[in-house]
Amino acid sequence: MLNFLPAPVLFVLNASLAALSILFWSSVILVVAIVKMVIPVKGIRLKLSWLLNHMMRGWVITNALVFRLTTKTQWNITGLSDTLSTQGWYLVISNHMSWADIFVVSIVLRDKVPMLKFFLKHQLIYIPIMGVACWALDMPFMRRYSKSELTKNPKLKGKDIETTRRSCSKFKEIPTTVINFIEGSRLTPSKHRRQRSPYRYLLKPKAGGIAFAMATLGNQFEHVLDLTIVYPGAPENIMAALLSGRLDTIAVDVRVIPMTEVPQGNYDQDKAHRVVFQRWLNQVWEHKDTTIDALLKQHQHKPGFYEALASK
């Protein structure tokens, strides 16, 4: 165990190990992805997709081992059902505060559900090696257009929706877990103030991405998994705190929502359904806000990230 090392040393060590892990697994994934691209046989391509997912699992296991060896962080996970299966289809929604969330969600759900497919910002595809590896894993890259861009070029309207549909259609033939941080951005006190969010610890949820994922894979999704991530006592830079071993606790609550409780309909063309679906999502977010408050009280959090939100 290396958690006795000073925080600055741990930060450099963990950041270096994380970078090496990404470099190694991304490179291996790219090699297999190239083979997959040139082989036209569908059965072989599906087998290679399965192999690619297991390579991502290798990346997740590597991260879990590194954090276990170098930090004293306590993981408090509640609500993780034994009925989940790596052979199923799931839609995961989660709050989003830090790059650390990607590590946390991946580690918590590993070996419980199929490997995660993240909705990613389009800019991330340009990150050397890693961006192309995420593309090779069929992760949807979402590109948001401003109102001025849409005014100049109306053809751009609906492009992100079409990206969602295309990506999700690839998931029909192999068990998949689609995850979306539906606030659309990482939570910060300034964003929270600017948005005038009605929630104490959350930004407003955006329904579009998951609604169109459901439209494409709705009949295959078995459950919606509502993950609530809390870092009690975390400073504002959560990722730096994780890498330097200064996160005492990571708390994750998993709520399994049956698909029968999720409004079904045509989100694209039915305005009434859009209203109903957004209302349902707002209720999910209200429940999440309450859960965060309860977890913070349970762990007697220290001043830090959450006090900055409360003082808005």
C-alpha positions as CSV (number, residue, x, y, z in Angstrom):
1,M,0.0,0.0,0.0
2,L,1.4,3.4,-1.0
3,N,-1.2,5.6,0.7
4,F,1.5,6.7,3.2
5,L,3.1,8.9,0.6
6,P,2.7,12.7,0.7
7,A,-0.3,14.0,-1.3
8,P,1.9,15.8,-4.0
9,V,3.8,12.5,-4.6
10,L,0.6,10.5,-4.8
11,F,-0.9,13.0,-7.3
12,V,2.1,12.7,-9.7
13,L,2.1,8.9,-9.2
14,N,-1.6,8.4,-9.8
15,A,-1.7,10.9,-12.7
16,S,1.2,9.1,-14.4
17,L,-0.3,5.6,-13.8
18,A,-3.7,6.8,-15.1
19,A,-2.1,8.2,-18.2
20,L,-0.1,5.1,-18.9
21,S,-3.2,2.9,-18.4
22,I,-5.1,5.1,-20.9
23,L,-2.2,4.9,-23.4
24,F,-1.9,1.2,-23.1
25,W,-5.5,0.2,-23.3
26,S,-6.4,2.7,-25.9
27,S,-3.5,1.5,-28.1
28,V,-4.7,-2.1,-27.8
29,I,-8.3,-1.1,-28.5
30,L,-7.2,0.7,-31.6
31,V,-5.4,-2.4,-33.0
32,V,-8.5,-4.5,-32.6
33,A,-10.7,-1.8,-34.0
34,I,-8.6,-1.6,-37.2
35,V,-9.0,-5.4,-37.6
36,K,-12.8,-5.0,-37.0
37,M,-13.0,-2.3,-39.7
38,V,-11.4,-4.5,-42.4
39,I,-13.4,-7.7,-41.7
40,P,-16.8,-7.7,-43.4
41,V,-18.1,-10.9,-41.7
42,K,-20.8,-9.8,-39.2
43,G,-20.3,-12.7,-36.8
44,I,-16.6,-12.0,-36.5
45,R,-17.2,-8.3,-36.0
46,L,-19.6,-9.0,-33.1
47,K,-16.9,-11.2,-31.5
48,L,-14.4,-8.4,-31.9
49,S,-16.9,-5.9,-30.3
50,W,-17.2,-8.3,-27.4
51,L,-13.4,-8.3,-27.1
52,L,-13.2,-4.5,-27.3
53,N,-15.7,-4.3,-24.4
54,H,-13.5,-6.6,-22.3
55,M,-10.5,-4.5,-23.1
56,M,-12.3,-1.5,-21.6
57,R,-13.1,-3.7,-18.6
58,G,-9.3,-4.2,-18.3
59,W,-8.9,-0.4,-18.1
60,V,-11.5,-0.2,-15.4
61,I,-9.9,-3.0,-13.3
62,T,-6.5,-1.3,-13.7
63,N,-8.0,1.9,-12.3
64,A,-9.6,0.1,-9.4
65,L,-6.3,-1.6,-8.5
66,V,-4.4,1.6,-8.7
67,F,-6.8,3.5,-6.4
68,R,-6.8,0.6,-4.0
69,L,-3.0,0.6,-3.7
70,T,-2.5,4.3,-3.5
71,T,-5.5,5.7,-1.5
72,K,-7.4,5.2,1.7
73,T,-10.7,6.3,0.1
74,Q,-13.7,4.5,1.5
75,W,-16.3,3.4,-1.0
76,N,-19.8,3.4,0.3
77,I,-22.1,1.8,-2.3
78,T,-25.8,1.3,-1.6
79,G,-28.7,-0.1,-3.6
80,L,-26.7,-2.2,-6.1
81,S,-29.1,-5.0,-7.0
82,D,-28.0,-8.6,-7.3
83,T,-30.5,-9.0,-10.2
84,L,-28.4,-6.9,-12.6
85,S,-26.7,-8.9,-15.3
86,T,-23.8,-8.5,-17.7
87,Q,-26.1,-10.0,-20.4
88,G,-28.7,-7.3,-20.1
89,W,-29.4,-3.8,-21.5
90,Y,-29.5,-0.8,-19.2
91,L,-29.7,3.0,-19.3
92,V,-27.7,4.7,-16.6
93,I,-28.4,8.4,-15.6
94,S,-26.2,10.2,-13.1
95,N,-25.3,13.5,-11.7
96,H,-22.0,14.9,-12.8
97,M,-19.4,16.9,-10.8
98,S,-16.0,15.9,-12.0
99,W,-13.9,13.9,-14.4
100,A,-13.6,11.5,-11.4
101,D,-17.2,10.5,-12.0
102,I,-16.2,8.4,-15.1
103,F,-13.8,6.4,-12.9
104,V,-16.3,6.0,-10.1
105,V,-19.3,4.9,-12.3
106,S,-17.1,2.4,-14.2
107,I,-15.7,0.9,-11.0
108,V,-19.0,0.7,-9.2
109,L,-20.8,-1.0,-12.1
110,R,-18.0,-3.3,-13.3
111,D,-19.0,-7.0,-13.4
112,K,-22.6,-6.0,-12.6
113,V,-23.7,-4.7,-16.0
114,P,-22.2,-4.7,-19.6
115,M,-19.4,-2.2,-20.1
116,L,-20.5,1.4,-20.2
117,K,-21.0,3.4,-23.4
118,F,-20.7,7.1,-22.4
119,F,-22.3,10.0,-24.2
120,L,-19.3,12.2,-24.8
121,K,-18.7,15.8,-25.9
122,H,-17.6,16.0,-29.5
123,Q,-14.4,17.9,-28.6
124,L,-13.1,14.8,-26.7
125,I,-12.7,12.9,-30.0
126,Y,-9.6,15.0,-30.7
127,I,-7.8,13.9,-27.6
128,P,-4.8,11.9,-28.9
129,I,-5.3,8.1,-28.9
130,M,-8.0,8.1,-26.2
131,G,-10.5,10.0,-28.3
132,V,-10.2,7.6,-31.2
133,A,-10.3,4.6,-28.8
134,C,-13.7,5.9,-27.5
135,W,-14.9,6.2,-31.1
136,A,-13.7,2.6,-31.7
137,L,-15.8,1.5,-28.7
138,D,-18.9,3.1,-30.5
139,M,-19.4,5.7,-27.8
140,P,-21.7,8.5,-29.0
141,F,-20.0,11.9,-29.5
142,M,-22.6,14.7,-29.0
143,R,-22.1,18.1,-30.6
144,R,-24.2,20.9,-29.3
145,Y,-24.9,23.8,-31.6
146,S,-25.6,27.3,-30.4
147,K,-28.7,29.2,-31.5
148,S,-26.6,31.5,-33.7
149,E,-25.0,28.4,-35.4
150,L,-28.5,26.9,-36.0
151,T,-29.7,30.2,-37.4
152,K,-26.8,30.4,-39.9
153,N,-27.1,26.7,-40.8
154,P,-30.6,25.2,-40.1
155,K,-29.4,21.9,-41.5
156,L,-27.5,21.4,-38.2
157,K,-30.7,21.1,-36.3
158,G,-31.3,17.5,-35.1
159,K,-27.7,16.4,-35.9
160,D,-27.1,15.4,-32.3
161,I,-30.3,13.5,-32.2
162,E,-29.3,11.6,-35.4
163,T,-25.9,10.8,-33.8
164,T,-27.7,9.3,-30.8
165,R,-29.9,7.2,-33.0
166,R,-27.0,5.9,-35.1
167,S,-24.9,5.1,-32.1
168,C,-27.7,3.4,-30.2
169,S,-28.7,1.3,-33.2
170,K,-25.2,-0.4,-32.9
171,F,-26.1,-1.6,-29.4
172,K,-29.0,-3.7,-30.4
173,E,-27.0,-6.8,-31.1
174,I,-24.7,-7.0,-28.0
175,P,-25.6,-6.4,-24.3
176,T,-24.9,-2.8,-23.6
177,T,-25.1,-0.2,-20.8
178,V,-25.7,3.3,-22.1
179,I,-24.8,6.1,-19.6
180,N,-25.6,9.8,-19.9
181,F,-24.7,12.6,-17.5
182,I,-27.9,14.3,-18.3
183,E,-27.1,17.7,-16.7
184,G,-25.0,18.2,-19.9
185,S,-22.1,19.7,-18.0
186,R,-20.1,19.3,-14.8
187,L,-21.7,21.0,-11.8
188,T,-19.8,24.1,-10.5
189,P,-21.1,26.8,-8.1
190,S,-20.9,29.4,-11.0
191,K,-23.0,27.2,-13.4
192,H,-25.4,26.5,-10.6
193,R,-25.9,30.2,-9.9
194,R,-26.1,31.1,-13.6
195,Q,-28.7,28.5,-14.4
196,R,-30.8,29.4,-11.3
197,S,-31.2,25.7,-10.7
198,P,-34.2,24.7,-8.6
199,Y,-32.1,22.0,-7.1
200,R,-29.7,22.5,-4.2
201,Y,-27.0,20.1,-5.4
202,L,-27.8,19.6,-9.1
203,L,-28.0,21.4,-12.5
204,K,-31.2,21.0,-14.5
205,P,-31.6,17.7,-16.3
206,K,-31.8,17.5,-20.1
207,A,-34.1,14.9,-21.5
208,G,-33.2,14.8,-25.1
209,G,-30.3,12.3,-25.1
210,I,-31.9,9.6,-23.0
211,A,-35.3,10.1,-24.6
212,F,-33.8,9.2,-28.0
213,A,-31.8,6.4,-26.6
214,M,-35.0,5.0,-25.3
215,A,-36.7,5.5,-28.7
216,T,-34.0,3.4,-30.3
217,L,-33.5,0.7,-27.6
218,G,-36.6,1.2,-25.4
219,N,-37.8,-2.4,-25.9
220,Q,-34.4,-3.8,-24.9
221,F,-33.7,-1.7,-21.9
222,E,-34.5,-3.7,-18.8
223,H,-34.1,-1.0,-16.2
224,V,-33.0,2.6,-15.8
225,L,-30.2,2.8,-13.2
226,D,-30.3,6.1,-11.4
227,L,-26.8,6.7,-9.9
228,T,-26.2,9.4,-7.3
229,I,-22.6,10.2,-6.7
230,V,-21.5,12.1,-3.6
231,Y,-18.0,13.1,-2.5
232,P,-18.4,14.1,1.2
233,G,-15.9,16.7,2.3
234,A,-14.5,17.1,-1.2
235,P,-12.7,20.3,-2.2
236,E,-13.8,22.0,-5.4
237,N,-11.2,20.1,-7.5
238,I,-12.5,16.6,-6.9
239,M,-10.3,14.9,-9.5
240,A,-7.1,16.3,-7.9
241,A,-8.3,15.2,-4.5
242,L,-8.8,11.7,-5.7
243,L,-5.4,11.5,-7.4
244,S,-3.7,12.9,-4.3
245,G,-5.4,10.5,-1.9
246,R,-7.3,13.3,-0.2
247,L,-10.8,11.9,-0.7
248,D,-11.9,10.2,2.5
249,T,-15.2,8.8,1.1
250,I,-16.9,8.2,-2.2
251,A,-20.7,7.5,-1.7
252,V,-22.8,6.1,-4.5
253,D,-26.4,5.3,-4.3
254,V,-27.9,3.1,-7.1
255,R,-31.7,3.2,-7.7
256,V,-33.1,0.6,-10.0
257,I,-36.1,2.1,-11.9
258,P,-38.3,-0.5,-13.8
259,M,-39.1,0.5,-17.4
260,T,-42.8,0.3,-16.6
261,E,-42.3,3.5,-14.6
262,V,-40.7,5.4,-17.4
263,P,-43.0,7.4,-19.8
264,Q,-43.1,5.9,-23.2
265,G,-43.8,7.8,-26.4
266,N,-42.4,9.7,-29.4
267,Y,-40.2,12.4,-27.9
268,D,-39.3,13.7,-31.3
269,Q,-42.8,14.4,-32.6
270,D,-45.2,14.3,-29.7
271,K,-45.1,17.6,-27.7
272,A,-47.3,16.2,-25.0
273,H,-45.0,13.3,-24.4
274,R,-42.0,15.7,-24.2
275,V,-43.8,17.5,-21.4
276,V,-44.6,14.3,-19.6
277,F,-41.1,12.9,-20.0
278,Q,-39.4,16.1,-18.8
279,R,-41.8,16.1,-15.8
280,W,-40.8,12.5,-14.9
281,L,-37.1,13.4,-15.2
282,N,-37.6,16.4,-13.0
283,Q,-39.1,14.1,-10.3
284,V,-36.2,11.8,-10.6
285,W,-33.9,14.8,-10.1
286,E,-35.9,15.9,-7.0
287,H,-35.4,12.5,-5.5
288,K,-31.7,12.6,-6.3
289,D,-31.4,16.1,-4.7
290,T,-32.9,14.6,-1.5
291,T,-30.6,11.6,-1.7
292,I,-27.5,13.8,-1.9
293,D,-28.6,15.8,1.1
294,A,-29.2,12.6,3.1
295,L,-25.8,11.1,2.1
296,L,-24.0,14.3,3.1
297,K,-25.7,14.3,6.5
298,Q,-24.9,10.6,6.9
299,H,-21.2,11.2,6.3
300,Q,-21.1,14.5,8.2
301,H,-19.3,16.2,5.3
302,K,-16.7,18.9,5.9
303,P,-16.7,22.4,4.3
304,G,-15.8,22.2,0.6
305,F,-17.5,21.8,-2.7
306,Y,-21.0,21.5,-1.4
307,E,-20.8,24.6,0.9
308,A,-19.9,26.6,-2.2
309,L,-23.3,25.5,-3.7
310,A,-25.2,26.2,-0.5
311,S,-23.9,29.7,-0.3
312,K,-25.1,30.7,-3.8
